[in-house]
Amino acid sequence: MKEFRSIVVLTGAGISAESGIGTFRDLGGLWGRHRVEDVASPEGFSRDPELVHRFYNLRRRTLLSGDIHPNPAHRALARLEGGFTGDFLLVTQNIDDLHERAGSGDPVHMHGELLKARCAACGAVRGISVDLGNEDACAQCGRHGLMRPHVVWFGEMPMEMDRILPRLEQCDLFVAIGTSGQVYPAAGFVDVARRAGAYTVELNLERTGVVDEFDESIQGPAGETVPPFTEGLLRGGDAALSGAARRPPDSNRGRGR
């Protein structure tokens, strides 16, 4: 039976959607009322910082409202982190704090964190749980009007790639949960892991356009699929892998290290 030594897990909007947080593609929700260029780009912030602050303040209030809670998938990943004896890295594209609330110790937020603000002048970062506005000053440099959400906008580089890529290059299991596989560089993580010889698994609500990039694909709500999958890993390697969903290795993939 396969015993994994190093696991990298990537989570996307799909895992938080089950907790009531609207996804980027949820046109009926908050995103659908604004153009992406206006609320999620440096240019949009320069044009209308008040609009951007209103947009993220509403998202922050929603996250902290008491109506949003970690779901079974978040909690299952925290149990996996706590019980796995090898190397484990949780990377999330989500800017919420649901992984932390569920008990995950040190998730990498590659797209930033909604509960933090950053000074556009000096780069200082601080935690924030209230509304942010143009009147706010940076506690470090004292400048007003330059505090922005600590999130990655379109046209900006994701955070902590220097921490993520080496772990992908050393892992023997890569798991993607609730992510479309369309946004780079995260969409390329499966290729990096495959070149390292890792086994790759996708868990998603439905088949994605990149399903053939993975050795195994499991469909269904994250809250239903992730807990048995992680429990199987804790029982020992292949106990997590579904024989029905497993595909034979592709000889052209060059899976050897």
N, C-alpha and C positions, 0 to 999 in steps of 0.2 A: 504494500500500500504506500502511495506517495505521501511523504511527509514534507510539507513546505517549510522552507527556512526563512523566506523573506516575502512579505505580502505588501503590495501597494494597492490601495482602494481609492478610486475616484468617484465622487458623488456629484450629481448635477441637480437641476431644478426639480426633476421628477420626484426626488425623495422628500423635498420640502413641500411640494404641492399637496401631498397627502396630509400635511399639517395645516393646510389652509392658506399657504403663501402662494399667490398667483405667480405663474411662470411668465417669462419674457414673451412667450408666444400666446399668452392668454389675452386675446384681443378684446374680450368682454370685461377685462379688469383694468387695473390702474395703467398698465402700459398702453392699452388701446386708446386712451384719452390724450396721449402725447406722442409727438414724433420723437423717435429715438435720438435724432440729431440734436433735439432741443434740450433733452434732460439727461443724456448719458454721453456727452462728449465735452472735451475741453472748450471747443468753440461755443457750444451751447451755454456753458457756464459763463464764458466771457460776455456773451450777448445778453443773457438774462439770468443772473445769479439768483434772483428772487424766485423765479419759476423753478429752478433746479432745487433750491432749498425747500420749497413747498413740496415738491415731489418726494424728496427723500425724507423729509420730516413726516409725511403721511405714512410712508413705508416703515419708518422707525416707530411711530406711534402704534401702528398695527402689530408690529413684532412684539412690542412691550405691553400690549393691551390686556394680556391675561387670557386671550382667546386662542393664542398660538402656543402649541406644546410639541415637544418631540414625539414622534410616532414610533411604533415597534421597530422600524428599520434603523432609526437613529440609535435606539437603545441596544439593538442587536450588535451594531458595529462597536459600540462602547464595550460590550461584553467580550467581543472578539479581541479588541485591543488589550483588555485586561487579562484575558486568559491565554492568549497566544504567546508561546515562549520564544519565538523567533523575532526577527526584525519586522516591525509593522509601521506603515506610514499611511495616514488618512489625508487625502487631498480633496478639497471641495471647491467647486465653482460657485457655491452659494455664499452670500454675504450675511446670512443670518447666523445666529449663535445656537442653533438647535443641536448641533453635535456636542458642543460644550455642555449645554443643559442636560443632555442625555448621559454625560459622564466621560466623553472622549477627552483625553488629556491635552493633546497638542495638535489639533488639526491644522493643516496648512490651508489658509484661505487665499487661493491664487488670484481671486478677483476682489480681494479686500474684505472689509468688515463694515457693516452698516452702523455698528455701535462704536465707531471710532471716527474722528475727524483729523484732517491733516492740513497743515499750513502750506499753501502753495508757494510761499516765499522761502521759508527756511526748512520745510519738510518735517517739522515736529509733528508727532502723532499723539493724540490723547483720546481717552475713552469719552463717550458721550451717550447720555440717555435722555436728553431733552432736545428741543428744537434747536436747529442751527440757523444763523442768519448773517446778513452782511454786517451787522453791528458787532459781531463777535470778534474779539482780538485774540491773537496767538499768545499763549502764556509764556512762550519762549522768546519770541522776537518783538512782541508787542504790536505788530501791524494789524490793522483792522481791514475787514472786507475780503480777506484771502483764505479764510477757513473753509474747507470743502469736505464733502464726504470722502472717507478713506476707502474709496472703491475704484476699481479699474474701469475706465470709460473706453468707448470705441476709439481706436487709434493709440491706446496706451498699452504698454507691455504688462503682462500678468506678473504677479509678485512671486518671489521665492523660487524661480525656475532653477537657480543654482543649487537649491536644496532638493528639488523634485527629481530632476533628470538623473543625477547619480544613483538615486534609489531605484528608479525605473531600470537603469542599466544593470542593476544587481539583483533584481527580484526574480523569483521563480513562480510567482502567481500575481497576475494583474486582474483586478475586478473593477468594472465600470458599472455604476448604478444610477439609473434615472438621468442619463445624459444623452443628448441627441447624436453626439459624435460628429457634429458639423462645425463646431467652433474651435479654431486653432489658437494656441498650440495643444490644447487638451485633446483634440481629435487625433493628434499624432502619438499620444501616449501608448496606445496599443501597439503601434509599429515599433516603438523603442523597446517595449517589453518583449515583443516577439523576437526581435533581433538578439535579445539577451537570453533567449531560450525559454522564456516564461510561458506558463499555461495561461490562457486569457479567457475570461468569462464576462459576459454582458448580462445584466439583469435590468429589464426595462418593462414598461407597461405593455409595449407591443414591439414587434420587430422594427428595427431601425434600418436606415440605409447602409449602415456599416456592419450589419450583422455577420457578413461573411469574413470580416477581419478577425473574428473571435473564434476560439476553439469550441466554445459552448455559449448558447444563448438561452436564457430563461425568461419567459414572459409572464407578466402579472404585476399587480400592485406591489410596490417595494415592501409595504408593511406585511405582506403575506409571503413574499419570496425570500426576503433577506434573512429573517430569523432562522428558518430551517437551513439555509445555506451556511450561515455562520456557525450554527450549532454543529453542522457536519464537519466544518473545518476544525472546530475544537475537539471533536471526537477523533479526528485523524484524517487529514488529507482528502482522499478520494471519497470519503463518506459524504462530502458536500456536493460531489459532481454527479449530475443526473445522467444516467446511461441513455435515457430517451433523448435528451437534448444534445448529448455529446456527438461531435462529428469527428471522423478520422483525421489524423494529422495530414496536412498538405505537404507532400514531399518537396515542393518547391519553396517552402517557407524558410528553409535553412535554419532549423530549430536548434541545431547544436551550438554549444557555447564556443 
